[in-house]
Amino acid sequence: MVVKTTRITIETESLLVVRRGKTIVTWCPACCAEAEAMTLEGTSLGDIPSTLIRGWLAAGKLHFWSPDGGPSLICLTSLLRCFESEDARRLPAPKPTVSKTGEGK
């Protein structure tokens, strides 16, 4: 009896725009590894609904912590995993932006 195995690879692309985000490489306590993390001060996560972000935090999917004496941080590895999850695929399409100089019309 011959068993055939078929491997199907699906590649996807996604883009998450974070406005005014500042990143650092630090230790993520949830990943137990060094990871890029983003400070939350003055940061916008675009069109991701806050209810979705709170759900990811409650489920432990989004890694968030506050180091002693420092700003709160989000692990970018976990944010990307959340963004690529089934929940995020139902997000509305990003709104087109128009530059102030009139370009892009």
GROMACS elastic network, one bead per residue, 0.5 to 0.9 nm:
[ bonds ]
;  ai    aj funct       b0    kb
   14    83     6  0.84799   500
   14    84     6  0.73960   500
   16    45     6  0.80837   500
   16    46     6  0.79259   500
   16    80     6  0.80695   500
   16    83     6  0.78232   500
   17    44     6  0.86514   500
   17    45     6  0.69982   500
   17    46     6  0.64259   500
   18    21     6  0.58507   500
   18    43     6  0.69874   500
   18    44     6  0.58613   500
   18    45     6  0.51629   500
   18    46     6  0.63167   500
   19    42     6  0.84564   500
   19    43     6  0.59154   500
   19    44     6  0.52808   500
   19    45     6  0.68920   500
   19    46     6  0.73082   500
   20    41     6  0.88067   500
   20    42     6  0.65585   500
   20    43     6  0.53514   500
   20    44     6  0.70118   500
   21    38     6  0.63072   500
   21    39     6  0.67642   500
   21    40     6  0.74490   500
   21    41     6  0.80489   500
   21    42     6  0.74222   500
   21    43     6  0.52206   500
   21    44     6  0.74913   500
   21    45     6  0.88167   500
   22    37     6  0.82885   500
   22    38     6  0.55296   500
   22    39     6  0.57654   500
   22    40     6  0.81492   500
   22    41     6  0.84509   500
   22    43     6  0.80369   500
   23    36     6  0.63400   500
   23    37     6  0.53730   500
   23    39     6  0.64335   500
   23    73     6  0.89845   500
   23    76     6  0.86705   500
   24    35     6  0.82621   500
   24    36     6  0.55435   500
   24    37     6  0.54286   500
   24    38     6  0.64927   500
   24    39     6  0.80968   500
   25    34     6  0.66064   500
   25    35     6  0.55243   500
   25    37     6  0.61123   500
   25    38     6  0.88515   500
   26    33     6  0.83758   500
   26    34     6  0.53835   500
   26    35     6  0.56720   500
   26    36     6  0.62779   500
   26    37     6  0.66432   500
   27    30     6  0.89160   500
   27    31     6  0.81746   500
   27    32     6  0.69923   500
   27    33     6  0.56619   500
   27    35     6  0.60606   500
   27    36     6  0.83383   500
   27    37     6  0.85772   500
   28    31     6  0.53711   500
   28    32     6  0.57325   500
   28    33     6  0.57360   500
   28    34     6  0.59611   500
   28    35     6  0.60343   500
   28    36     6  0.83440   500
   28    37     6  0.78601   500
   28    63     6  0.76080   500
   28    64     6  0.86191   500
   28    65     6  0.83159   500
   28    74     6  0.87244   500
   28    75     6  0.65653   500
   29    32     6  0.50121   500
   29    33     6  0.72415   500
   29    34     6  0.88507   500
   29    63     6  0.81457   500
   29    65     6  0.80666   500
   30    33     6  0.80729   500
   30    60     6  0.86868   500
   30    63     6  0.62521   500
   30    64     6  0.85221   500
   30    75     6  0.88241   500
   31    34     6  0.78679   500
   31    35     6  0.80180   500
   31    63     6  0.80535   500
   31    75     6  0.86015   500
   31    77     6  0.88108   500
   31    78     6  0.84199   500
   35    75     6  0.66229   500
   35    76     6  0.72542   500
   35    77     6  0.68934   500
   36    74     6  0.86027   500
   36    75     6  0.61890   500
   36    76     6  0.56770   500
   36    77     6  0.71156   500
   37    73     6  0.59262   500
   37    74     6  0.53212   500
   37    76     6  0.52787   500
   37    77     6  0.80538   500
   38    41     6  0.89982   500
   38    43     6  0.86288   500
   38    72     6  0.83704   500
   38    73     6  0.54116   500
   38    74     6  0.52739   500
   38    75     6  0.65812   500
   38    76     6  0.66271   500
   39    42     6  0.83727   500
   39    43     6  0.74427   500
   39    71     6  0.62313   500
   39    72     6  0.58653   500
   39    74     6  0.66192   500
   40    43     6  0.53124   500
   40    44     6  0.81946   500
   40    71     6  0.71527   500
   40    72     6  0.59744   500
   40    73     6  0.61776   500
   40    74     6  0.74029   500
   41    44     6  0.89966   500
   41    71     6  0.73097   500
   41    72     6  0.79100   500
   44    47     6  0.86404   500
   45    48     6  0.61455   500
   45    49     6  0.87583   500
   46    49     6  0.85496   500
   46    94     6  0.82373   500
   47    50     6  0.89532   500
   47    91     6  0.78825   500
   47    92     6  0.76366   500
   47    93     6  0.85172   500
   47    94     6  0.67913   500
   47    95     6  0.83673   500
   48    51     6  0.85060   500
   48    52     6  0.69992   500
   48    53     6  0.72974   500
   48    83     6  0.88097   500
   48    88     6  0.80394   500
   48    91     6  0.70420   500
   48    92     6  0.85720   500
   49    52     6  0.53980   500
   49    53     6  0.66629   500
   49    54     6  0.88735   500
   49    91     6  0.82470   500
   50    54     6  0.60956   500
   50    55     6  0.85115   500
   51    54     6  0.50855   500
   51    55     6  0.61465   500
   51    56     6  0.87131   500
   52    55     6  0.50104   500
   52    56     6  0.63000   500
   52    57     6  0.86853   500
   52    87     6  0.78312   500
   52    88     6  0.80907   500
   53    56     6  0.51167   500
   53    57     6  0.62504   500
   53    58     6  0.86517   500
   53    62     6  0.77077   500
   53    82     6  0.87841   500
   54    57     6  0.50188   500
   54    58     6  0.60803   500
   54    59     6  0.85574   500
   54    62     6  0.88175   500
   55    58     6  0.50853   500
   55    59     6  0.61178   500
   55    60     6  0.85406   500
   55    61     6  0.85352   500
   55    62     6  0.87963   500
   56    59     6  0.51718   500
   56    60     6  0.61482   500
   56    61     6  0.50497   500
   56    62     6  0.52329   500
   56    63     6  0.86605   500
   56    79     6  0.89580   500
   56    82     6  0.70911   500
   57    60     6  0.50896   500
   57    61     6  0.60329   500
   57    63     6  0.69378   500
   57    64     6  0.73768   500
   58    61     6  0.77084   500
   58    62     6  0.82644   500
   59    62     6  0.77428   500
   60    63     6  0.66555   500
   60    64     6  0.88749   500
   61    78     6  0.65149   500
   61    79     6  0.80942   500
   61    81     6  0.80746   500
   61    82     6  0.66352   500
   62    74     6  0.73794   500
   62    75     6  0.72357   500
   62    76     6  0.87442   500
   62    77     6  0.87938   500
   62    78     6  0.52276   500
   62    79     6  0.57995   500
   62    81     6  0.83348   500
   62    82     6  0.67439   500
   63    73     6  0.82382   500
   63    74     6  0.57303   500
   63    75     6  0.53608   500
   63    76     6  0.83545   500
   63    77     6  0.86630   500
   63    78     6  0.60401   500
   63    79     6  0.76031   500
   64    72     6  0.72053   500
   64    73     6  0.56583   500
   64    75     6  0.65519   500
   65    71     6  0.88675   500
   65    72     6  0.57608   500
   65    73     6  0.54973   500
   65    74     6  0.68205   500
   65    75     6  0.86450   500
   66    69     6  0.80840   500
   66    70     6  0.65885   500
   66    71     6  0.61289   500
   66    73     6  0.60900   500
   67    70     6  0.52912   500
   67    71     6  0.69299   500
   67    72     6  0.68701   500
   67    73     6  0.79353   500
   68    71     6  0.84253   500
   70    73     6  0.87179   500
   74    77     6  0.88392   500
   74    78     6  0.79978   500
   74    79     6  0.73642   500
   75    78     6  0.54990   500
   75    79     6  0.62984   500
   75    80     6  0.87967   500
   76    80     6  0.60302   500
   76    81     6  0.85102   500
   77    80     6  0.52791   500
   77    81     6  0.63355   500
   77    82     6  0.87397   500
   78    81     6  0.50017   500
   78    82     6  0.61290   500
   78    83     6  0.84892   500
   79    82     6  0.50914   500
   79    83     6  0.60211   500
   79    84     6  0.85852   500
   80    84     6  0.61478   500
   80    85     6  0.85669   500
   81    84     6  0.52226   500
   81    85     6  0.61969   500
   82    85     6  0.50437   500
   82    86     6  0.82900   500
   82    87     6  0.77541   500
   82    88     6  0.69385   500
   83    86     6  0.82352   500
   83    87     6  0.76882   500
   83    88     6  0.51068   500
   83    89     6  0.76089   500
   84    87     6  0.80203   500
   84    88     6  0.61357   500
   84    89     6  0.68693   500
   85    88     6  0.55665   500
   85    89     6  0.66845   500
   86    89     6  0.52999   500
   86    90     6  0.72184   500
   87    90     6  0.58614   500
   87    91     6  0.75957   500
   88    91     6  0.53227   500
   89    92     6  0.84061   500
   90    93     6  0.88783   500
   91    94     6  0.85618   500
   92    95     6  0.85498   500
   94    97     6  0.89605   500
   97   104     6  0.84134   500
   98   101     6  0.84663   500
   98   102     6  0.70505   500
   98   103     6  0.71646   500
   98   104     6  0.62190   500
   98   105     6  0.72495   500
   99   102     6  0.56764   500
   99   103     6  0.57735   500
   99   104     6  0.67388   500
   99   105     6  0.86313   500
  100   103     6  0.74732   500
  101   104     6  0.88704   500
  102   105     6  0.63686   500
